[in-house]
Amino acid sequence: MSERIPRRRFLATGGAASAVTAGQILFGPAMLGQDGAVAAVRAYGGAPLPRGLFTLGVASGDPLPDGFVLWTRLAPRPVDGGGMPDRTVPVTWQVAEDERFRRVRATGIEAARPERGHAVHAEVGGLRPDREYFYRFRVGQELSPIGRSRTAPRSGAANRRLRFAFASCQNWQDGYFTAYHHLAQEDLAFVAFLGDYIYESAPRPTTVRTHEGTDEPYTLAEYRNRHAQYKTDAELQAAHAAFPWIATWDDHEVDNNWADEIPQDPDQQPREKFLARRAAAFQAYYEHMPLRGAARPHGIDMRLHRRLGFGRLATVHVLDTRQYRSDQPDTLAQAEDPGRTLTGAGQERWLVDGMSRSGTRWNLLANQVMWASNDRKAGPEQVFDFDNWDGYRVQRRRMLEFFGSGRTANPVVLTGDRHATWVCDLKPDFDDPASRVVGAEITGTSISSGGDSDPVSFHRTFDPIMAESPHWKYIGNLRGYVVCDVSPARLLASLRIVSTVWKPGGTTVATAARFQVEAGRPGISVVDRVPPEREQQALVEETARRYEVDDDQF
């Protein structure tokens, strides 16, 4: 591999094949320097394995100042149970400062166990803060693709720049993951994924591409196959290989609109059956995401909310708004019930305490469902989706009063779920014009969920509601992701949209709008944008046909 090839191109094309020859020499047990690890390889004996072990690519996640977690899963037949023999396999990993692995800084061996789907989670430490590293795995003579990761700045570092992206909602059936082709070429410290990594919906032959299986997943084997199908997408693999990810879930990783121990349809899913499904979904989610061992599930429990720091500049508070929530209300009166919670009392205390003590300039919430009030009907009648924070109004008011209390600095909520973009001011009482602005929320669009959208229809429906919703600053429903540039003075967010998700290649990306939050001044403003009337013509390619979608938002 020529060193003249740009780094992004090298990563996006997965340079494993070109590295095999060198890897057979440089990446052997002698490089490990660990007697126990070498003994593990010898004890295994090199028994024959199927070819094509790294079909699902590689990933890294949860960056700390001294390291990150590395992930892969051995799956020569990815949507057929994985295709691995029923035995433990040692997997060697290696981290270096350069793409050719001449300056190796960490090595080790992890056991890929059948009871964990032959997934590997290696927690790497001892690295330098705020540095770029490269990593790879090896089993026998087979090398994985090469990934790139980055450590976080050290705690207390006076860093003045942080650039990251956030994304959500990638329905395999609704469209190709074309946005990731462009995201993988950005210059980012990390990607925050805010939920709906897979969709549990049954296969539909009338969509762009069809889910595997014959029904929704219910068992561990079925959830493994569904995750593996998503992981076979080359663009998704490239985005994972390019940056560390900070991931959390929403509902579709388990069951649409699930709430704690309650499924969407309790009359069809008895409690014990749903709890078994939840445990299977949790296990498969952990097996396929770059998460630390602290997140490993125990039956129906999995600790996913966590906190990551980036010097003095920012703290990312990762939320879980599914596992501990009260059931969704049916009426506005029920939504005002003071006992109703979206996070659970323990996670709320954790969040308030962490935001109060972070000591950073910005407090960023990696959040699933929309905080800002979102009326769905123009005119005096109000219609809400109570799966969002609109259904948990007393807790929302309490949290937003905390945002404005002076006990935390510059809160910005980053949200997924909606398959559209909503940029909003946050205030404790959205119905009171005198209620002061205490924060900002950027609800990002989807990677593919909803397919190629119809901006004209969207604006016809929601522009009249926007006129009645002064806290809404921008709305749109084109597919893509959001890039955030953070400095001590401001957070600048760029909405990056793709031309189509109904064609697998040849797409373009453009910045549809930019938004700014100034430090010390709660609220968000639109810096610039493409006029809505130009969206359909200028930014969305026409495709030969329109497909059905699984979209549950519009």
N, C-alpha and C positions, 0 to 999 in steps of 0.2 A: 504494500500500500504506500503510494507516494505521499511524502509529507507535504507536498504541494496541494493535495486535495483538501478543500475547505473542511473544517471540523463538522459543520452542520451536514454537509453532503455525506461525509464518512458515516455519521451516526444514522442518518435517515436511510442509508442503503445497507446498514447492518454489517459492518466489515468483517464478520466472522470468517467467511470462506477464505479471504486473503490472509487471515492470521493463523490458519491451521498449521502451516509448516513451521513457522517460528514458534507457535505455541507448543508443539510437540517437543521442542528443545528447551524452551525457556520456562514452561509451565508444568514442570514435573515435581514429584515429591521432594527432590533436593532443594527446590526453591522455597519450600514451606518452612523449614527450620523448626518443625514441631514433631518430636518423636512420636507423640500420641497420634497425630494425624497420619503420619506415615504408616504406623502400625495398623490404623483403621483401614487404609487402602490395601495393605498386604493381607489383612484378615479377610477382607472381602474377596480377594482372590481373582478379581477381574473376570468374573463369570459373564458369559455373553449376554448382551442386552439388545433390544431392538434398536434399529437405526433411527435417526431423526428425533432425538430426545428433546430438543429445545424449540419445538414448534410454537410455543406460546411466548417466546421472547424473554426479555429480562426487564427488570424494573428496580428502582430504588425509591426510598421514601423517608419521611419524617427526619429531615436533616437537623443535626445538632452541631455545635461548634467543633466537636471532635470526631464526627462520623455520621453514619446514616445506616439504614437497613437495606440489604440487598435481597432481591427476590427472583426466583425462577420456579418453574414446575416442570418436571419430566413427564412428557405426554406425547409419545410417538403416534398415538391414535386419539387426538384431543377430544372429539365429540363421541367417542365410543368407550367411555370409562377411563381414558388415558392410555391404556395399552401397555402398562408396566407390569412386570412380574410381581407376585405378592411377597416381596422381600425388601429390606432396607438397602439403599444404595448410597455410598459416600459421594458427595459432590464437592469438588474443590473450587474455591473462589479466590480471586486475586484482585487487588486494588493498586493502581499505579498513577503516577503523576502525568504520564504521557500515553498516547494512543498505541505506541509500540511496546509498552510494558517493559521499558528499559530501566525505569526508576520505580520499582515495586515498593510500596509502603505498607501493605498488609496482605496477609494470606491466611487461609484456614480451610477447614473441611466441615461441612454440615451433613447430617444424615437426612436423606430423603426417604421418609417412612411411608409405607402403604396406607396406614391409618390416617395419615394427613395428606393423602392424595399425591404423594411424592413431591410435595411443595417444599421449597427451601426458603428460610428466612435467616439471613446472616446479619447479626448486629455488629457493625464495624466501628471500632473506636481507635483512639490514638492518632487521629489525623490532625492536620493543621486547620484552624478556622478560616472560613471564607475563601476556600480553595476549590478549584476544579479537579476532579479525579475521574479515572476511567476504571471500569471493572469488567470482569467476565467470569464464567464458570467453566468447569471441565468435568466430564465423566469419561473415564478411559481415554481414548484418543479423540473424543468428540468435544469440540469447543462451542460455546454459546456465541451469539452475537455479542458485540461489545457495547456497553452502556456508558453513559456519562452521568456523573452526579456532582453535587457541590455541597460542601459543609456550610453551616450558618456562621455568621460573624460571632465572635465570642461575646459573652454577656458583658455589658458595659462598654463595648466598643463604640466609638463615636462615628459610626458609619453614616453616610449622608445620602445613600441611594439604595433602593431595593426595587427590583423589577420582577414581577411575577404575573401569572395568568390564572384565571379561574374559569371553570367550565362545569357543565352538568348535563344530564339527560341525553343519553346516547342509545336510542332505540334502534337495534339492528334492523328491524323490519321497516322502519320509517325512512331510512336513508343510509347512504354510505358515510363513513366517518371522514369526509373530505376535509373538514376543518383541521384535523390533526396533521394533515400533510403540511399545512401552513404554520400551525402552532409549533411544530417540531423545528422550524427554521427561525423562530424568534430567539432573542437573547434573554433568557429568564433564569432566575435563581431557583424557582420551583413552580409547580402547577398545583393549585388547590382544586380538587374535584369534590363537588358539593352534593352528590347523590344521584341515584338512578343510573348506576354503572351498567347494570343489566336490566332487562324487562322480563317479567315472569309470564307475559302473555303467551297464549297458545299460538302455534304456527298458523299463518294466513298466506295462502298462495297468491293473493291479489296485491301484496305489498312489493316493495322494491326487491327485497331478498327475504328469505323465509327462515324463521326460527327453527332450530333443530327439534327433534322429538315429535310427539304426537299430541301433547297437551301442555298445560302449565307444569312447571317443576314442583314436586312435592317432597321427593326423597333427596338424600345427599348425592347419590349418583346422578340424579337429574339436574340438580343445581350445579354440580361440577361440570356436566356437559354444557349447560347454558353459559356459564362463565368461560369455559374453554372456547366455545364458539366465538364469543366476543373477542377473546384474546388472540384469535387467529387473524384478526384484521391487521394488515400490514401498517396502516397509518396509525392505528392505536399503539401498536408495538413501537413504532418510531418515536411517538410522543413520550412513551414511558422510558425509552432508552436515552432520550435527550436530556431529561431533567428529573430530579427527585419529585415525587408526588406527595401531597398531603391529602389523604382521602377520608371522606365520611360517606355515610349512606343516607338514603331517604326511604321511600316505601317500596319501590319496585324490586329492590334486591330481595325482598321477602314476598310481599303481597300488597296489592294496591290499597293505599289508605289504611294500612294496619296501624293499630294503636296499642302499644304494650302487649297484652295477652289477648287482644281482640282482633280478629280478622275483619276484612271488609264485609264478609257475608257469614255471620255467625250461624245462620240457619242452615248453611251448607257445609261449614267447617266446624265441627264440635271442638270444644276447647282443647282436649288432649290431642286431637289430630292436628290442630293448628300449632300447638306448642312443639310437637315433633317436627312440623314443617319449619317453624322458626329456628329450632336448633340446627336443622340441616342447612338452612340458608345461611345462618351465622358461620357455620363451619366452612362452607364452600367460599363464602366471602373472604374469610381470613386466609384460606388457602390460596387465593388468587390476587391478594393485594399486598403491597410492600409495607406491612405493618409490623411493629415491634411485638415481642413476646408478651408484653403487658396487655395486648389486645386479644390474646388467644381466648376463644370462647370457652365457657364452662357451661355446657348444656344450653339453656335458653338465655344465658347472661353473657354479655360481651362489653367490656369497658372501651368505648370508642371516643368519648370526649376527652380532650387532652389539650396541652398548651405548648407552643413552640415560640422561642424568642429569636429575634434577629437584631442583635446589638441593642443600642439605645433607641433605635428607630421604630421598631414595630414588634408587637406580640400578636400571634395568631391564636385565637381561642376557637378550637374545633368543637362544634356542638353536635349533639345527638338528640333530635327532636322527635324520635319515634319510640325508642325503647321504654321511656318512662312516662309517656303522655297519658292524660285522661282521654276517654273516648270522645270523638267529635260530637259537638252539640248539634241539635236540630233546629234551634231557634235562637234569635237574638237574646231573648231572656236567659236561655241556658248559657249562652256565650258570656254573660255577665256574672256567672256563678264564681264567687271568689275562691272556691276550692278547686277549680279546674286548672290544670297545669299542662304545659306543653313540654317542659324539660324535666319535671320532677323536682321536689324541693331540694334534694341534695345537689343536683347539677346547677340549680339556680344559685345556691350558696357558693358553689365552686366558681361559677362565672363572676358573680359580684366580687368575691374575694380576689380572684385573679386579675380582674380589670382594675380593681382598686390598688393592687400592689405591683402591677407590672413594671412601673418605672420607665416605660417607653413612651415615645412621642405619640405613637398611634396604637390603638387597640382595634384589631381587625377580627371580625367574627365570621368564621367559616360556617355558614348556616344553611339550612335546607329550605324552609318554607317562608313565605313572604311576611315581613313584619308590618309594612305600611298597609293602612286600610285600603281595600280594593273592592269597591262597589262594582257589580257586574251589570248594572242596569241604569240607563239614563232616566232622569226624572225623579219625582219625590219618593218612589218606592225603592228600597234598598235590597239588593240581593248579594249575598256573600258566599264564598266558599269557606266553610268552617273547618276545613282541614288545615288552613293557614292560621296565622296568629289572630286573624279576625274571630276565630272561635274561642280564643283564650284571652279575653280582653282585660280582665283584672290583672292577671300576671303581666301582660304586655304593658299596661299603664304603669305598674310598679317598676318594671325594668326600665322603661323610658324615663320615668322620673329619676331613677338612679343615673341614667345617662346624663341628665342635666343637672345633677347635684354638685358637680365640681369634684367628685371623688374619683373620676376617671378621665383620661385624656383622649380626645378626638376619636370617639367610637364610630366605626364605619362597618355596616353589616353587608356582607357579600352573600348573595342568595341564589339558589337554583330553582328547580321545580316547575317554573311557569311556562317554559317553552316560548318565552318572549322576554323582552327587555322592559323593565320598569325601573326608572331612576327617581327616587323620592326623598323628600325631607321626612324626618321622623319627629313626631311630637306626641306627648302623652295622651292628648285628646284630639283625635282627628276631626271630630265634629265641632270643635270650638275654634273659631278663627283666632281667638286671643291666646290659644295654647302655643307656647313658644317652641321653636325648633331646637331639638337637643342632639341630633345626629343625622346620619345619612345612610341610605340603603341603595345598593346597586343590585338589582335582580337581573342576572344575566340570562341570555337566551340559551337554547339547547344546541348540542352538537348535531343531533339529527332528529330528535323527537318532534313530531308534527310534520316532517317532510318539508318539501319546498312549499313555503307559505304563500298566502295571498294577502299582501300588504294592503291592498285597496279595501278588501272586505274587513280586515282587522281595524283599520283606521275609521271606516264607516261605523263600526260598532263602538269603538272605544274613544274616539275623539270627543263625542258629546259628553261622555262620562268624565273625561279629563278636564273639560271645561267646568265641571262641578267639583273637581278634586284638586284644589290649589297646591296640595303637597306633591302631586305628580309633576315631574319636570320633563320627562321624556318617556315615550312608549314606542315600541316597534317589535316586529316578530320575525325577523330574518335570522337564519342559523349562523352560529359561530361561537366566539368566546370573547372574553374581556381581558385586556392587558392593563396592569396597574403599575404606574411609575410613582414611587413614594420617595419624598424628600422630607427634611424637617419642616419645610414651609407648606407643602401641599401634597395631595394625592391626585394624580391625573389618571383617569381611566379611559381607555380607548376601546370602543366596541368594534371588533373585527368580524366582518361577515363574509361568508363564502357565497359564490355565485349560484351553486346548486348542490344539493345532497342526493340528487337522483341520477347522477352520472358518477362513475367511480374515479375518473381522472380528468385532467385538463381543466381544472377549476381555477378560479381567481379569488383573491381575497382583497378586501377594501376596508377602510375605516369609515364606518357609517356615522359615528358621532364620538365626541370626547366630552368628558365630564370632570369637574374639578371640585374638590373639597379643600378649603384652606384651613390650615391648622389654627385652632383657637376660634374659628367661626363656624358653628354648627350649620349643617345644611349643605346642599350640593347645587351646582349650577351647570348649565350646558355651555361648553366652550364653543363648539361648532358642530354642525350636523349636515348631512345630505337632506335636502328638502323631501318630505314624505312623498310628494307627487312624482319624484324621480326614482324612488326605490324600485318599483316594479320594472321600469324600463332600463335603468342604468345598472342595477345591482343583482338582478335575478335573471338567470338564463332560462329561456324557454326550453322545455323538454318535449319529447315526442308525445308523451302521454302523462296523465296525472294518475297517481297511485292512491290506493286506500292507505290510511295510517291508523296507528293505535292511539293517537293523541287523545288524552283524557282531560285536556285543559280547555279546548275550544271546540 
